[in-house]
Amino acid sequence: MKFPTEWLDTGVVHMSFIELVRSRARELGRTIVFPEGSEPRTLAAVQHLSKERILRPILLGDTDSIRTAARGAGVELEGIDIIDPRTSSHLETFADVYRSLRRGKDADDTNWTEIISDPIYFGTMMVREGLADGYLAGAVTTTAKTVQAGLRILKTRPGVRRMSSLFFMIHPDETWFDGGLFALADAAINIAMDAQTMAEIAVTTAHSVRDIAGMSPRVAMLSYSTLGSGTGERVEMVREATALARRMDPDLEIEGEIQADAAIIPEVGRLKSPASRVAGRANVLIFPSIDAANIAYKLIQRLARVEAVGPILQGLSKPANDLSRGCSIDDIVNTAAITALQCR
């Protein structure tokens, strides 16, 4: 399913990106597990997701604690499944699976059942074993723990070495990008960057943008140089990454190395790379380091009043996402809908 082309051309994506994401998720009918079952914002978000039939949520945790927290938050849980990992019939089976996954990596006396009874790990195992389509946590859990569970249990997709992340950015001026919508990566996960990693992030992000937003990705591999205007090891790295990405996906529209202004400003793009199909029209910006990406996204968000949706994790075998601990109820609802759209 894709957004109709006319929505992309007329700027409706800017006005309705979130509504369209929620609508597409509703059509899929996915099941998403929420390991932070007694967290008040999560409870309110789950109530909305269930009431609006955006997806089927499952809450994890102590049943009494969840119901008490729900009453305190004024949340109605009728029709919403609650699972206590400690009493689940799947606990021992999940512990056995996790032990096999970690063979040779953890101590022999590891208490596997205790680990899997943690809702974060239990929820991830539910996704692995097909009892849920994806999971979402992070409102009160560290990113490190959420990401670790995903990598240890779900692992990366075949052909992908590293998990990465993207942000969808919604510009208030609809004349920019595709109705104001663009994506950037990787501002949250990969600290060390080499050509192979940057290439994987570029291809994975392009596919995520296509799957989630229905956009035709035009990828800019950003640098301080445009097609040979500068030199240096980092320029060579971006140039090599661009070549690798083209081999990974020969149909991908991609340009690199390219400076940011040449990537997004049509006049500059025509001046610096007149033959390029991407220059001046890029809607996916891939940065050569986490420093550059994180600084840029925060500056864009604050100075240009651009709405940032993410980070969205990508590259895992099945969908899993991490929330900011400062997230709002809407953030949880939106990220849950996006998680549903990542299901293959």
Protein Blocks (a to p, Z undefined) as FASTA:
>chain_A
ZZdfklmmnopmmmmmmmmmmmmmmmnopacddfklmbmklmmmmmmmmmnomaccdded
jfklmmmmmmmnopafehiacddfklgcklmmmmmmmmmmmgokacfklcfklmmmpmkl
mmmmmmmnopafbdcehjlpcfklmmmmmmmmnopaehiabdcdddddddfblkgcjhhi
acdddfklmmbacfklmmmmmmmmmmmmmmmnopacddddddfbeehiagcjklmmmmmm
mmmmmmmmmmbccdddddfklmmmmklmmmmmmmbckgopacbdcdfbfklmmmmmmmmm
mmnopaceddddehiabdcddddfkbcfklmmmmmmmmmmmpZZ
